[in-house]
Amino acid sequence: MATQICSFPSNQWRLSACVHLPDGRPQQRIGVVMITEIAKFARQPLCRQLGDAFAASGFYVLRYDKRGTSDSPGNCDLTFDDRVADLCAATRFLRAEYNLDKVLFWGTCMGAAAAVHASARLSGPFRPDGLILWAPLANPDDASLPEFNYRRVTFSAYLRKGLTGSLWNRLQAFVSDRGYRANLLGSVVAMGRSSFRNSGRLERVRSQISRVGPLLAQYEGPSLLIYGDTDPFWIGFTKRINAGDRLGLSKMKSPPKIALAADADHMFHSVQQTSEVIRLSVSWATAFRDGQDVCGEREEIRTIFASPARGEGRDHKEDSPLPLGEGDRAAVGEGIAATAIRYRNSERRY
Amino acid sequence: MTNDSNNDSNMEITYCGADSTRMYVILHRAAQASGTTLVFCPPFDQEMVTTYPRLARWSKQLAGRGFSVLRYHPLGTGESDGTHADVTLESLVKDAVTAQHLARQQLAGRRLGYFGLRLGATVSIHAAAAQPADFLALWCPVTSLPHYFRELLRSQVTADAVHRSRARSTQQMIADLEAGRSVDVWGYELSPGLYRQMKAMQAFPDAPPAHNVLWLARPADEAAAAPVVKRWQGLGSHVDFQVIRETAFWEYAGNTVPERFATATVQWLTQIGK
């Protein structure tokens, strides 16, 4: 697969990028703009492999470093608006430079949040034709900044994350693992620093993140949401952001397809899990290109988000979703063939 | 807050090498050259990702202060060709030597040396032993390769226990490696070849790898480093050993330059350049 190094402007900045080119000349010229939270190769080797996999299926793919970070010239303390502006610039560049018919966004975490904002900001031919969002950051409590080492900076967010493993396992790790203890201490320090050294940047980014859910609900094109089933972001999304489908995802013009990967947390730290992200992303994009129905089913979305939000009725006895059974995992394995999640007997939980 | 979009007119990104073995290289040419060039040897795996924005930022700052810098991604990592299963200690050392050749061609200066962090520092020591360099600036080199490798496996076991149902023990992963099977650690495929070399190689050669060495360590590594420093000094090398009380910044993503490490290094580079 051919990969080219290139650069493009975004306001007064120049952004370093690379483009994966498809083999041959695809009939439909469709591009994918990828946005991650650290460097353009972050979550290596996933991002490069995903770029190659999209290109092998006939897509043009752009990965870039945000302004003044990593391999882009200059040094910049990024704001959330900078991220959105850079993604808009990347979209214009890819679409114009390669004379594309359509563009999809692929974003993860904070990058996925920026993708949702950019989809609302861009208009006309530059508006993305579809979104692939991996663990989008939609809960403002989970927002953090590089100066806090991207740690959770609110006690509630830390506590919620802490509930994803059993108390006994965490206790064992605390006793036996120096790294785990250091991590815990680091989180406490980050929470303290965010309280005393808050310059308003954190509030601004939180405010932007709080708009991700509503903006996603307004998006008219098709979208794919991918989460790990033990990801605290997924738990936050189901229990807080879209509890009871308050955003109205099931009523969208094109309801999102949702895929849950079994036993995966926020980072998808295994070759098998990252391969699954690649497979889901490329098969969804290919189905989109081929004119298949890539939308989610409204009834299933209503079922997934059926539980009420915290404080709106019932007590929650546990914070994480039930583990998926074998049959459910097979459904996840089918990926886009059906809306992937099956919460087993979710009414049984309360 | 530091926002500066105009200090990198002399930054260049390129691939070096033949098709399918292309190495991704970033050159930072100093505007007013001090005559000193550094080749950055990155740390390993996830530490390479978490420290990338910090070290990229620092390399731009160094170029602004007159030090040219070459950064590279070892084959099988980052943007370079190859797969992670191909990565061994030998390949990492070979790539560091290749990077030194490139730096001599592209960024010629009076003095050329390596900067390395963690496993990158250890790799730079072996690269300098293979192809002499004028100096080494080492940040927290790995002092025991078998211990480091075992810690990589242990961190995965801990994460498995906390977050997931998959149950593996360090011993099981080592048994897989001994049997010639790769293991998956944090999404990286670690090969039996890498394991064998980590197990067999000494972190530090007996002979000093360069005439001038800056060795910055955290307090936890002081005891392990002291005998090596003493031995190298006894053999005539100028080893400046300093203990820096700073957090293990490579464990967390962030974009701030570790100031104490950076300040000590710039002072030392300036001093040896006089």
Interface residues (C-beta under 8 A of the other chain):
Chain A: T3 I5 Q12 W13 R14 S16 C18 E37 I38 A39 K40 F41 A42 R43 Q44 P45 L46 R48 R67 G68 T69 S70 D71 P73 G74 N75 C76 D77 P146 E147 F148 N149 Y150 R151 T164 G165 N169 R170 Q172 A173 D177 G179 Y180 A182 N183 G186 T230 D263 A264 D265 M267 F268 H269 S270 V271 Q272 Q273 T274 P323
Chain B: M1 T2 N3 D4 S5 N6 N7 D8 S9 M11 I13 T14 Y15 I26 M48 V49 T50 Y52 P53 A56 R57 K60 Q61 H73 T77 G78 E79 T83 H84 E151 R154 S155 Q156 T158 A159 A161 V162 H163 R164 S165 R166 D184 W186 G187 Y188 E189 T247 A248 E251 Y252 A253 G254 N255 T256
